[in-house]
Each structure stands twice: as structure tokens, then as C-alpha cells.
């Protein structure tokens, strides 16, 4: 089973960052508790626990330095469910291979550290990239055309 999943929950402990076969991974446990309102009070329901893995050098490092026990985060990733057996015990392992992890702003503010230079983009086709630079139009390119009709020309004209 390899399904996309988004979950919101609290970290059970600080993430553990380690190296596996030359690649870094951050691992943490995420508790997701259903809540419902009964009358005027909120009541906690069942708690599901997920093992989360964030693979990749920078991604793993960012998770390891940014997240802490008790933080409420959102995780988007691929769900993997495995049955296991050990002696006379059997169980189910539910793991998420994270593609994105972030703090939930619903529970409070957070701040992103600004960089002076853009980070190296990972080798991931889904990684958001800045648009390619657009050359400023020359006089011939806008001759006979209103500046506002060309967004690039308007931008360079300060409109």
C-alpha cells in the first residue's frame, strides 16, 4: 500500500536524525488525536500513532533542527502499512514517508529563518523553484503598445 496522506498531530519526542546507507533520515513519532465537541466541551477521542521518516540530507537536517517534542505539525507523505510478527506477537506498523513537514499555524505563530543566498534545490522534480528570469523589454518590444498591456513592461516601468 502506498497512498498519499496528510496528518496533523503532536510529536511524541524530538526527531532523531541518523545516517542510513550514506543518506540522512529524520525519524519521529506523531500522535494524531480525534477531537469532537460535546455540548460546550471538547473531548479527545482515539489517538493514532504514526512513525514518520523524512529522507534526504537537508530535509532531514531541517526536520531535526526545527521540530521538538510536543510541536503540532502537518505531515504530507506516502502511507506504508506493514504487518509484523515477532515470536507470538503480531501487529501492524503504520509509517509515513514524509514529502513535506511544517508547523501548524492554527495553534500559534512560527518563524522561518531567512537566508541571504537561496538554498540548493534538491534533486526532486516536485520541489518548488523560482521562475526563470525574464529579460526587460526593449523600446522596440513595446513600441506602439501601452505599457500597462504588457505585464513585464509595466513591472520595469514601475507600474
Residue pairs with C-beta under 8 A, 6 or more apart in sequence:
1 79
1 80
1 81
2 78
2 79
2 80
3 78
3 79
4 76
4 77
4 78
4 79
5 75
5 76
5 77
5 78
5 79
5 96
6 74
6 75
6 76
7 30
7 32
7 50
7 74
7 75
7 96
8 32
8 72
8 73
8 74
8 75
8 104
9 30
9 31
9 32
9 33
9 50
9 72
9 73
9 75
10 30
10 31
10 33
10 70
10 71
10 72
10 73
11 28
11 29
11 30
11 31
11 67
11 68
11 69
11 70
11 71
11 73
12 28
12 29
12 30
12 31
12 49
12 69
13 28
13 29
13 69
14 28
14 67
14 68
14 69
15 26
15 27
15 28
15 54
15 63
15 64
15 67
16 26
16 27
16 28
16 64
17 24
17 25
17 26
17 27
17 60
17 61
17 63
17 64
18 24
18 25
18 27
19 25
23 55
23 56
23 57
24 55
24 56
24 57
24 60
24 61
25 53
25 54
25 55
25 60
26 53
26 54
26 59
26 60
26 61
26 63
26 64
27 51
27 52
27 53
27 54
28 51
28 52
28 63
28 67
29 49
29 50
29 51
29 52
30 49
30 50
30 51
30 52
30 73
30 75
30 96
31 47
31 48
31 49
32 47
32 48
32 49
32 50
33 44
33 45
33 46
33 47
33 48
34 44
34 45
34 46
34 47
35 42
35 43
35 44
35 45
36 42
36 43
36 45
37 43
48 94
49 94
50 75
50 94
50 95
50 96
51 93
51 94
51 95
51 96
52 75
52 77
52 95
52 96
52 98
52 101
53 95
53 96
53 97
53 98
54 60
54 63
54 98
54 101
55 97
55 98
56 122
56 124
58 119
58 120
58 122
59 98
59 122
63 98
63 101
66 103
67 73
67 101
67 103
71 103
72 103
72 104
72 106
72 107
73 101
73 102
73 103
73 104
74 100
74 101
74 102
74 103
74 104
75 96
75 98
75 100
75 101
76 98
76 99
76 100
76 101
77 96
77 97
77 98
77 99
77 100
78 96
78 97
78 99
79 94
79 95
79 96
80 94
80 95
80 96
80 97
81 92
81 93
81 94
81 95
82 92
82 93
82 95
83 90
83 91
83 92
83 93
84 90
84 91
84 92
84 93
85 91
99 126
103 110
118 130
121 127
121 129
134 152
136 152
136 156
137 150
137 152
137 153
137 156
141 150
141 153
142 150
142 153
145 153
147 153
147 154
147 157
147 159
148 154
148 159
